[in-house]
Amino acid sequence: MTEKKVKFEFEKKNKNSIRFKEVPEEGMPPVIGSIYIQNWFAGNSKNIEITIKKED
């Protein structure tokens, strides 16, 4: 199983969600791109990190 941590930073606040853009590792393309997280969970966070587990 492969595990990857992907970092995101605040991009834009919408009515019910916050859009975060991926901060790719230097020299690498984005893995996910942008994601939306609901306001009730994201709160005032400016940075988030998501872990992806890929089952081989």
PQR file of N, CA, C, O and H, with PARSE charges and radii, in Angstrom:
ATOM      1  N   MET A   1       0.849  -1.180   0.000 -0.4000 1.5000
ATOM      2  CA  MET A   1       0.000   0.000   0.000 -0.0000 2.0000
ATOM      3  C   MET A   1       0.892   1.240   0.000  0.5500 1.7000
ATOM      4  O   MET A   1       1.845   1.328   0.775 -0.5500 1.4000
ATOM      5  N   THR A   2       0.582   2.180  -0.859 -0.4000 1.5000
ATOM      6  CA  THR A   2       1.328   3.429  -0.967 -0.0000 2.0000
ATOM      7  C   THR A   2       0.524   4.537  -0.302  0.5500 1.7000
ATOM      8  O   THR A   2      -0.693   4.613  -0.472 -0.5500 1.4000
ATOM      9  H   THR A   2      -0.192   2.109  -1.488  0.4000 1.0000
ATOM     10  N   GLU A   3       1.201   5.393   0.454 -0.4000 1.5000
ATOM     11  CA  GLU A   3       0.540   6.498   1.150 -0.0000 2.0000
ATOM     12  C   GLU A   3       1.165   7.816   0.705  0.5500 1.7000
ATOM     13  O   GLU A   3       2.387   7.935   0.613 -0.5500 1.4000
ATOM     14  H   GLU A   3       2.190   5.330   0.592  0.4000 1.0000
ATOM     15  N   LYS A   4       0.318   8.800   0.431 -0.4000 1.5000
ATOM     16  CA  LYS A   4       0.786  10.110  -0.045 -0.0000 2.0000
ATOM     17  C   LYS A   4       0.069  11.203   0.740  0.5500 1.7000
ATOM     18  O   LYS A   4      -1.156  11.183   0.853 -0.5500 1.4000
ATOM     19  H   LYS A   4      -0.675   8.704   0.506  0.4000 1.0000
ATOM     20  N   LYS A   5       0.821  12.150   1.281 -0.4000 1.5000
ATOM     21  CA  LYS A   5       0.234  13.308   1.963 -0.0000 2.0000
ATOM     22  C   LYS A   5       0.237  14.474   0.988  0.5500 1.7000
ATOM     23  O   LYS A   5       1.272  14.823   0.420 -0.5500 1.4000
ATOM     24  H   LYS A   5       1.816  12.166   1.190  0.4000 1.0000
ATOM     25  N   VAL A   6      -0.935  15.071   0.803 -0.4000 1.5000
ATOM     26  CA  VAL A   6      -1.094  16.173  -0.136 -0.0000 2.0000
ATOM     27  C   VAL A   6      -1.484  17.416   0.658  0.5500 1.7000
ATOM     28  O   VAL A   6      -2.436  17.387   1.438 -0.5500 1.4000
ATOM     29  H   VAL A   6      -1.775  14.787   1.265  0.4000 1.0000
ATOM     30  N   LYS A   7      -0.749  18.503   0.456 -0.4000 1.5000
ATOM     31  CA  LYS A   7      -1.001  19.753   1.182 -0.0000 2.0000
ATOM     32  C   LYS A   7      -1.811  20.711   0.320  0.5500 1.7000
ATOM     33  O   LYS A   7      -1.645  20.774  -0.898 -0.5500 1.4000
ATOM     34  H   LYS A   7       0.024  18.526  -0.178  0.4000 1.0000
ATOM     35  N   PHE A   8      -2.693  21.457   0.985 -0.4000 1.5000
ATOM     36  CA  PHE A   8      -3.551  22.428   0.324 -0.0000 2.0000
ATOM     37  C   PHE A   8      -3.509  23.744   1.080  0.5500 1.7000
ATOM     38  O   PHE A   8      -3.284  23.763   2.290 -0.5500 1.4000
ATOM     39  H   PHE A   8      -2.828  21.406   1.975  0.4000 1.0000
ATOM     40  N   GLU A   9      -3.729  24.861   0.359 -0.4000 1.5000
ATOM     41  CA  GLU A   9      -3.804  26.173   0.994 -0.0000 2.0000
ATOM     42  C   GLU A   9      -5.102  26.864   0.563  0.5500 1.7000
ATOM     43  O   GLU A   9      -5.650  26.596  -0.506 -0.5500 1.4000
ATOM     44  H   GLU A   9      -3.912  24.846  -0.624  0.4000 1.0000
ATOM     45  N   PHE A  10      -5.568  27.754   1.428 -0.4000 1.5000
ATOM     46  CA  PHE A  10      -6.811  28.491   1.192 -0.0000 2.0000
ATOM     47  C   PHE A  10      -6.773  29.198  -0.161  0.5500 1.7000
ATOM     48  O   PHE A  10      -5.770  29.807  -0.532 -0.5500 1.4000
ATOM     49  H   PHE A  10      -5.123  27.972   2.297  0.4000 1.0000
ATOM     50  N   GLU A  11      -7.896  29.104  -0.895 -0.4000 1.5000
ATOM     51  CA  GLU A  11      -7.995  29.798  -2.172 -0.0000 2.0000
ATOM     52  C   GLU A  11      -9.181  30.755  -2.195  0.5500 1.7000
ATOM     53  O   GLU A  11      -9.031  31.916  -2.576 -0.5500 1.4000
ATOM     54  H   GLU A  11      -8.711  28.609  -0.594  0.4000 1.0000
ATOM     55  N   LYS A  12     -10.376  30.272  -1.784 -0.4000 1.5000
ATOM     56  CA  LYS A  12     -11.564  31.109  -1.885 -0.0000 2.0000
ATOM     57  C   LYS A  12     -12.656  30.598  -0.948  0.5500 1.7000
ATOM     58  O   LYS A  12     -12.852  29.391  -0.810 -0.5500 1.4000
ATOM     59  H   LYS A  12     -10.498  29.329  -1.474  0.4000 1.0000
ATOM     60  N   LYS A  13     -13.364  31.529  -0.308 -0.4000 1.5000
ATOM     61  CA  LYS A  13     -14.487  31.161   0.556 -0.0000 2.0000
ATOM     62  C   LYS A  13     -15.786  31.340  -0.211  0.5500 1.7000
ATOM     63  O   LYS A  13     -16.015  32.386  -0.818 -0.5500 1.4000
ATOM     64  H   LYS A  13     -13.205  32.509  -0.420  0.4000 1.0000
ATOM     65  N   ASN A  14     -16.636  30.323  -0.187 -0.4000 1.5000
ATOM     66  CA  ASN A  14     -17.954  30.367  -0.811 -0.0000 2.0000
ATOM     67  C   ASN A  14     -19.012  30.371   0.280  0.5500 1.7000
ATOM     68  O   ASN A  14     -18.682  30.422   1.465 -0.5500 1.4000
ATOM     69  H   ASN A  14     -16.450  29.472   0.305  0.4000 1.0000
ATOM     70  N   LYS A  15     -20.275  30.318  -0.107 -0.4000 1.5000
ATOM     71  CA  LYS A  15     -21.369  30.381   0.862 -0.0000 2.0000
ATOM     72  C   LYS A  15     -21.283  29.259   1.899  0.5500 1.7000
ATOM     73  O   LYS A  15     -21.338  29.522   3.101 -0.5500 1.4000
ATOM     74  H   LYS A  15     -20.543  30.277  -1.070  0.4000 1.0000
ATOM     75  N   ASN A  16     -21.150  28.015   1.444 -0.4000 1.5000
ATOM     76  CA  ASN A  16     -21.156  26.879   2.361 -0.0000 2.0000
ATOM     77  C   ASN A  16     -19.859  26.076   2.377  0.5500 1.7000
ATOM     78  O   ASN A  16     -19.759  25.077   3.088 -0.5500 1.4000
ATOM     79  H   ASN A  16     -21.106  27.801   0.468  0.4000 1.0000
ATOM     80  N   SER A  17     -18.884  26.499   1.612 -0.4000 1.5000
ATOM     81  CA  SER A  17     -17.646  25.728   1.544 -0.0000 2.0000
ATOM     82  C   SER A  17     -16.446  26.633   1.292  0.5500 1.7000
ATOM     83  O   SER A  17     -16.587  27.816   0.981 -0.5500 1.4000
ATOM     84  H   SER A  17     -18.966  27.311   1.034  0.4000 1.0000
ATOM     85  N   ILE A  18     -15.277  26.052   1.433 -0.4000 1.5000
ATOM     86  CA  ILE A  18     -14.026  26.764   1.179 -0.0000 2.0000
ATOM     87  C   ILE A  18     -13.261  25.964   0.132  0.5500 1.7000
ATOM     88  O   ILE A  18     -13.147  24.743   0.233 -0.5500 1.4000
ATOM     89  H   ILE A  18     -15.163  25.091   1.686  0.4000 1.0000
ATOM     90  N   ARG A  19     -12.740  26.658  -0.869 -0.4000 1.5000
ATOM     91  CA  ARG A  19     -11.940  25.994  -1.894 -0.0000 2.0000
ATOM     92  C   ARG A  19     -10.471  26.105  -1.509  0.5500 1.7000
ATOM     93  O   ARG A  19      -9.972  27.187  -1.200 -0.5500 1.4000
ATOM     94  H   ARG A  19     -12.832  27.650  -0.952  0.4000 1.0000
ATOM     95  N   PHE A  20      -9.794  24.968  -1.533 -0.4000 1.5000
ATOM     96  CA  PHE A  20      -8.373  24.893  -1.256 -0.0000 2.0000
ATOM     97  C   PHE A  20      -7.662  24.446  -2.520  0.5500 1.7000
ATOM     98  O   PHE A  20      -8.162  23.582  -3.241 -0.5500 1.4000
ATOM     99  H   PHE A  20     -10.199  24.089  -1.783  0.4000 1.0000
ATOM    100  N   LYS A  21      -6.500  25.025  -2.797 -0.4000 1.5000
ATOM    101  CA  LYS A  21      -5.715  24.602  -3.957 -0.0000 2.0000
ATOM    102  C   LYS A  21      -4.512  23.815  -3.470  0.5500 1.7000
ATOM    103  O   LYS A  21      -3.924  24.115  -2.431 -0.5500 1.4000
ATOM    104  H   LYS A  21      -6.093  25.727  -2.212  0.4000 1.0000
ATOM    105  N   GLU A  22      -4.165  22.810  -4.240 -0.4000 1.5000
ATOM    106  CA  GLU A  22      -3.043  21.950  -3.884 -0.0000 2.0000
ATOM    107  C   GLU A  22      -1.720  22.688  -4.005  0.5500 1.7000
ATOM    108  O   GLU A  22      -1.529  23.500  -4.910 -0.5500 1.4000
ATOM    109  H   GLU A  22      -4.643  22.566  -5.084  0.4000 1.0000
ATOM    110  N   VAL A  23      -0.822  22.400  -3.094 -0.4000 1.5000
ATOM    111  CA  VAL A  23       0.541  22.910  -3.145 -0.0000 2.0000
ATOM    112  C   VAL A  23       1.403  21.709  -3.546  0.5500 1.7000
ATOM    113  O   VAL A  23       1.803  20.919  -2.691 -0.5500 1.4000
ATOM    114  H   VAL A  23      -0.978  21.740  -2.359  0.4000 1.0000
ATOM    115  N   PRO A  24       1.689  21.571  -4.843 -0.5600 1.5000
ATOM    116  CA  PRO A  24       2.434  20.383  -5.285  0.2800 2.0000
ATOM    117  C   PRO A  24       3.892  20.427  -4.831  0.5500 1.7000
ATOM    118  O   PRO A  24       4.458  21.490  -4.579 -0.5500 1.4000
ATOM    119  N   GLU A  25       4.474  19.237  -4.737 -0.4000 1.5000
ATOM    120  CA  GLU A  25       5.893  19.153  -4.406 -0.0000 2.0000
ATOM    121  C   GLU A  25       6.679  19.748  -5.568  0.5500 1.7000
ATOM    122  O   GLU A  25       6.251  19.686  -6.720 -0.5500 1.4000
ATOM    123  H   GLU A  25       4.013  18.373  -4.942  0.4000 1.0000
ATOM    124  N   GLU A  26       7.820  20.317  -5.253 -0.4000 1.5000
ATOM    125  CA  GLU A  26       8.639  20.977  -6.268 -0.0000 2.0000
ATOM    126  C   GLU A  26       8.994  20.004  -7.406  0.5500 1.7000
ATOM    127  O   GLU A  26       9.492  18.903  -7.173 -0.5500 1.4000
ATOM    128  H   GLU A  26       8.168  20.367  -4.317  0.4000 1.0000
ATOM    129  N   GLY A  27       8.724  20.443  -8.628 -0.4000 1.5000
ATOM    130  CA  GLY A  27       9.031  19.648  -9.805 -0.0000 2.0000
ATOM    131  C   GLY A  27       8.022  18.563 -10.130  0.5500 1.7000
ATOM    132  O   GLY A  27       8.224  17.790 -11.066 -0.5500 1.4000
ATOM    133  H   GLY A  27       8.319  21.338  -8.818  0.4000 1.0000
ATOM    134  N   MET A  28       6.927  18.495  -9.363 -0.4000 1.5000
ATOM    135  CA  MET A  28       5.907  17.465  -9.586 -0.0000 2.0000
ATOM    136  C   MET A  28       4.579  18.113  -9.968  0.5500 1.7000
ATOM    137  O   MET A  28       4.295  19.229  -9.532 -0.5500 1.4000
ATOM    138  H   MET A  28       6.762  19.124  -8.603  0.4000 1.0000
ATOM    139  N   PRO A  29       3.760  17.436 -10.775 -0.5600 1.5000
ATOM    140  CA  PRO A  29       2.437  17.965 -11.097  0.2800 2.0000
ATOM    141  C   PRO A  29       1.476  17.725  -9.922  0.5500 1.7000
ATOM    142  O   PRO A  29       1.752  16.883  -9.068 -0.5500 1.4000
ATOM    143  N   PRO A  30       0.352  18.457  -9.869 -0.5600 1.5000
ATOM    144  CA  PRO A  30      -0.634  18.226  -8.804  0.2800 2.0000
ATOM    145  C   PRO A  30      -1.197  16.810  -8.863  0.5500 1.7000
ATOM    146  O   PRO A  30      -1.323  16.228  -9.941 -0.5500 1.4000
ATOM    147  N   VAL A  31      -1.531  16.268  -7.713 -0.4000 1.5000
ATOM    148  CA  VAL A  31      -2.141  14.947  -7.625 -0.0000 2.0000
ATOM    149  C   VAL A  31      -3.661  15.076  -7.686  0.5500 1.7000
ATOM    150  O   VAL A  31      -4.326  14.264  -8.329 -0.5500 1.4000
ATOM    151  H   VAL A  31      -1.429  16.741  -6.838  0.4000 1.0000
ATOM    152  N   ILE A  32      -4.213  16.090  -7.023 -0.4000 1.5000
ATOM    153  CA  ILE A  32      -5.662  16.273  -6.933 -0.0000 2.0000
ATOM    154  C   ILE A  32      -6.111  17.568  -7.605  0.5500 1.7000
ATOM    155  O   ILE A  32      -7.094  17.558  -8.346 -0.5500 1.4000
ATOM    156  H   ILE A  32      -3.673  16.750  -6.501  0.4000 1.0000
ATOM    157  N   GLY A  33      -5.427  18.664  -7.372 -0.4000 1.5000
ATOM    158  CA  GLY A  33      -5.853  19.968  -7.887 -0.0000 2.0000
ATOM    159  C   GLY A  33      -6.520  20.758  -6.776  0.5500 1.7000
ATOM    160  O   GLY A  33      -5.944  20.928  -5.701 -0.5500 1.4000
ATOM    161  H   GLY A  33      -4.628  18.672  -6.770  0.4000 1.0000
ATOM    162  N   SER A  34      -7.727  21.242  -7.027 -0.4000 1.5000
ATOM    163  CA  SER A  34      -8.480  21.992  -6.014 -0.0000 2.0000
ATOM    164  C   SER A  34      -9.572  21.116  -5.422  0.5500 1.7000
ATOM    165  O   SER A  34     -10.118  20.238  -6.090 -0.5500 1.4000
ATOM    166  H   SER A  34      -8.194  21.104  -7.900  0.4000 1.0000
ATOM    167  N   ILE A  35      -9.879  21.372  -4.152 -0.4000 1.5000
ATOM    168  CA  ILE A  35     -10.961  20.647  -3.489 -0.0000 2.0000
ATOM    169  C   ILE A  35     -11.820  21.634  -2.698  0.5500 1.7000
ATOM    170  O   ILE A  35     -11.372  22.725  -2.345 -0.5500 1.4000
ATOM    171  H   ILE A  35      -9.435  22.085  -3.609  0.4000 1.0000
ATOM    172  N   TYR A  36     -13.056  21.230  -2.428 -0.4000 1.5000
ATOM    173  CA  TYR A  36     -13.971  22.016  -1.613 -0.0000 2.0000
ATOM    174  C   TYR A  36     -14.209  21.281  -0.299  0.5500 1.7000
ATOM    175  O   TYR A  36     -14.501  20.085  -0.292 -0.5500 1.4000
ATOM    176  H   TYR A  36     -13.420  20.344  -2.714  0.4000 1.0000
ATOM    177  N   ILE A  37     -14.083  22.006   0.815 -0.4000 1.5000
ATOM    178  CA  ILE A  37     -14.346  21.470   2.148 -0.0000 2.0000
ATOM    179  C   ILE A  37     -15.464  22.310   2.755  0.5500 1.7000
ATOM    180  O   ILE A  37     -15.444  23.538   2.667 -0.5500 1.4000
ATOM    181  H   ILE A  37     -13.846  22.978   0.809  0.4000 1.0000
ATOM    182  N   GLN A  38     -16.424  21.655   3.363 -0.4000 1.5000
ATOM    183  CA  GLN A  38     -17.555  22.364   3.961 -0.0000 2.0000
ATOM    184  C   GLN A  38     -17.098  23.265   5.107  0.5500 1.7000
ATOM    185  O   GLN A  38     -16.189  22.920   5.862 -0.5500 1.4000
ATOM    186  H   GLN A  38     -16.441  20.658   3.435  0.4000 1.0000
ATOM    187  N   ASN A  39     -17.748  24.432   5.224 -0.4000 1.5000
ATOM    188  CA  ASN A  39     -17.382  25.427   6.243 -0.0000 2.0000
ATOM    189  C   ASN A  39     -17.426  24.867   7.662  0.5500 1.7000
ATOM    190  O   ASN A  39     -16.572  25.197   8.485 -0.5500 1.4000
ATOM    191  H   ASN A  39     -18.487  24.712   4.611  0.4000 1.0000
ATOM    192  N   TRP A  40     -18.412  24.026   7.950 -0.4000 1.5000
ATOM    193  CA  TRP A  40     -18.546  23.509   9.324 -0.0000 2.0000
ATOM    194  C   TRP A  40     -17.318  22.707   9.736  0.5500 1.7000
ATOM    195  O   TRP A  40     -17.011  22.623  10.926 -0.5500 1.4000
ATOM    196  H   TRP A  40     -19.106  23.758   7.281  0.4000 1.0000
ATOM    197  N   PHE A  41     -16.605  22.112   8.769 -0.4000 1.5000
ATOM    198  CA  PHE A  41     -15.410  21.339   9.093 -0.0000 2.0000
ATOM    199  C   PHE A  41     -14.140  22.178   8.989  0.5500 1.7000
ATOM    200  O   PHE A  41     -13.288  22.136   9.877 -0.5500 1.4000
ATOM    201  H   PHE A  41     -16.854  22.180   7.803  0.4000 1.0000
ATOM    202  N   ALA A  42     -14.018  22.932   7.913 -0.4000 1.5000
ATOM    203  CA  ALA A  42     -12.787  23.698   7.654 -0.0000 2.0000
ATOM    204  C   ALA A  42     -12.608  24.849   8.635  0.5500 1.7000
ATOM    205  O   ALA A  42     -11.482  25.174   9.014 -0.5500 1.4000
ATOM    206  H   ALA A  42     -14.710  22.966   7.192  0.4000 1.0000
ATOM    207  N   GLY A  43     -13.708  25.464   9.047 -0.4000 1.5000
ATOM    208  CA  GLY A  43     -13.610  26.588   9.978 -0.0000 2.0000
ATOM    209  C   GLY A  43     -12.770  27.710   9.393  0.5500 1.7000
ATOM    210  O   GLY A  43     -13.019  28.147   8.269 -0.5500 1.4000
ATOM    211  H   GLY A  43     -14.622  25.200   8.739  0.4000 1.0000
ATOM    212  N   ASN A  44     -11.778  28.181  10.139 -0.4000 1.5000
ATOM    213  CA  ASN A  44     -10.898  29.266   9.684 -0.0000 2.0000
ATOM    214  C   ASN A  44      -9.541  28.767   9.213  0.5500 1.7000
ATOM    215  O   ASN A  44      -8.589  29.542   9.127 -0.5500 1.4000
ATOM    216  H   ASN A  44     -11.576  27.825  11.052  0.4000 1.0000
ATOM    217  N   SER A  45      -9.448  27.482   8.908 -0.4000 1.5000
ATOM    218  CA  SER A  45      -8.165  26.902   8.489 -0.0000 2.0000
ATOM    219  C   SER A  45      -7.676  27.523   7.190  0.5500 1.7000
ATOM    220  O   SER A  45      -8.457  27.726   6.260 -0.5500 1.4000
ATOM    221  H   SER A  45     -10.222  26.852   8.978  0.4000 1.0000
ATOM    222  N   LYS A  46      -6.402  27.819   7.126 -0.4000 1.5000
ATOM    223  CA  LYS A  46      -5.785  28.347   5.908 -0.0000 2.0000
ATOM    224  C   LYS A  46      -4.994  27.266   5.181  0.5500 1.7000
ATOM    225  O   LYS A  46      -4.692  27.407   3.996 -0.5500 1.4000
ATOM    226  H   LYS A  46      -5.767  27.653   7.881  0.4000 1.0000
ATOM    227  N   ASN A  47      -4.658  26.191   5.883 -0.4000 1.5000
ATOM    228  CA  ASN A  47      -3.919  25.076   5.288 -0.0000 2.0000
ATOM    229  C   ASN A  47      -4.520  23.773   5.782  0.5500 1.7000
ATOM    230  O   ASN A  47      -4.908  23.659   6.945 -0.5500 1.4000
ATOM    231  H   ASN A  47      -4.903  26.077   6.846  0.4000 1.0000
ATOM    232  N   ILE A  48      -4.596  22.780   4.884 -0.4000 1.5000
ATOM    233  CA  ILE A  48      -5.039  21.450   5.270 -0.0000 2.0000
ATOM    234  C   ILE A  48      -4.119  20.423   4.610  0.5500 1.7000
ATOM    235  O   ILE A  48      -3.396  20.727   3.661 -0.5500 1.4000
ATOM    236  H   ILE A  48      -4.280  22.872   3.940  0.4000 1.0000
ATOM    237  N   GLU A  49      -4.166  19.221   5.131 -0.4000 1.5000
ATOM    238  CA  GLU A  49      -3.377  18.129   4.559 -0.0000 2.0000
ATOM    239  C   GLU A  49      -4.272  16.901   4.483  0.5500 1.7000
ATOM    240  O   GLU A  49      -4.980  16.579   5.437 -0.5500 1.4000
ATOM    241  H   GLU A  49      -4.753  18.974   5.901  0.4000 1.0000
ATOM    242  N   ILE A  50      -4.235  16.224   3.352 -0.4000 1.5000
ATOM    243  CA  ILE A  50      -5.044  15.028   3.131 -0.0000 2.0000
ATOM    244  C   ILE A  50      -4.091  13.875   2.841  0.5500 1.7000
ATOM    245  O   ILE A  50      -3.127  14.023   2.091 -0.5500 1.4000
ATOM    246  H   ILE A  50      -3.659  16.486   2.577  0.4000 1.0000
ATOM    247  N   THR A  51      -4.374  12.730   3.445 -0.4000 1.5000
ATOM    248  CA  THR A  51      -3.582  11.534   3.197 -0.0000 2.0000
ATOM    249  C   THR A  51      -4.357  10.602   2.282  0.5500 1.7000
ATOM    250  O   THR A  51      -5.521  10.294   2.539 -0.5500 1.4000
ATOM    251  H   THR A  51      -5.158  12.610   4.055  0.4000 1.0000
ATOM    252  N   ILE A  52      -3.711  10.157   1.218 -0.4000 1.5000
ATOM    253  CA  ILE A  52      -4.313   9.237   0.258 -0.0000 2.0000
ATOM    254  C   ILE A  52      -3.578   7.902   0.381  0.5500 1.7000
ATOM    255  O   ILE A  52      -2.349   7.849   0.346 -0.5500 1.4000
ATOM    256  H   ILE A  52      -2.766  10.408   1.009  0.4000 1.0000
ATOM    257  N   LYS A  53      -4.351   6.830   0.526 -0.4000 1.5000
ATOM    258  CA  LYS A  53      -3.761   5.495   0.570 -0.0000 2.0000
ATOM    259  C   LYS A  53      -4.155   4.769  -0.706  0.5500 1.7000
ATOM    260  O   LYS A  53      -5.339   4.616  -1.006 -0.5500 1.4000
ATOM    261  H   LYS A  53      -5.350   6.873   0.554  0.4000 1.0000
ATOM    262  N   LYS A  54      -3.158   4.327  -1.451 -0.4000 1.5000
ATOM    263  CA  LYS A  54      -3.389   3.598  -2.696 -0.0000 2.0000
ATOM    264  C   LYS A  54      -3.073   2.131  -2.440  0.5500 1.7000
ATOM    265  O   LYS A  54      -1.953   1.776  -2.074 -0.5500 1.4000
ATOM    266  H   LYS A  54      -2.196   4.451  -1.207  0.4000 1.0000
ATOM    267  N   GLU A  55      -4.079   1.286  -2.637 -0.4000 1.5000
ATOM    268  CA  GLU A  55      -3.868  -0.141  -2.448 -0.0000 2.0000
ATOM    269  C   GLU A  55      -3.323  -0.724  -3.748  0.5500 1.7000
ATOM    270  O   GLU A  55      -3.951  -0.615  -4.801 -0.5500 1.4000
ATOM    271  H   GLU A  55      -4.990   1.574  -2.934  0.4000 1.0000
ATOM    272  N   ASP A  56      -2.169  -1.333  -3.664 -0.4000 1.5000
ATOM    273  CA  ASP A  56      -1.505  -1.885  -4.845 -0.0000 2.0000
ATOM    274  C   ASP A  56      -2.068  -3.247  -5.215  0.5500 1.7000
ATOM    275  O   ASP A  56      -1.622  -3.857  -6.187 -0.5500 1.4000
ATOM    276  H   ASP A  56      -1.659  -1.421  -2.808  0.4000 1.0000
TER
END
